[in-house]
Amino acid sequence: MTQFTYIVENCDLEPEADAQLHILLGNIIQGVEVIEGKVSGEQPEQGLIKMAQALNGYGSYFDHPHWESFDISH
């Protein structure tokens, strides 16, 4: 998680974008914890879905050319 800490501590975005980035990273961290088995009652697949949902939201808040969402409807 050192990389996430570095990103948060060295973030130089506008306040709204900064807040969205922190939410996005928090959701990704939660997904990783589920995958690693640190969240009781949840299967690793649920962590992967949580991470994909977080990344899908990225395109709604950040202008990233050619960003594509994940199809998680299966």
Steps between C-alpha positions, in 0.01 A plus 500: 500500500804724500429609143146607592631697796752674276229591248272643770777696671637645176174568319486843338149502352218748532297431819206327325726277290714428805195387696387272216848350469502420873161329468620304198818387674308411816265277300793333326669436835179348634482272195860389552426420865204284394717317245767443766238344731513780758122558489298218651191386318609625157642295216806617303282550192307768689824691553575488130152631421545782754828598335346491151209718618745750647700514178181534295417810705841646416384591150208698643723729704825527305572604143713212382508455121417149385398385850277193476281352769492134592196292405402343830149392403590129485 
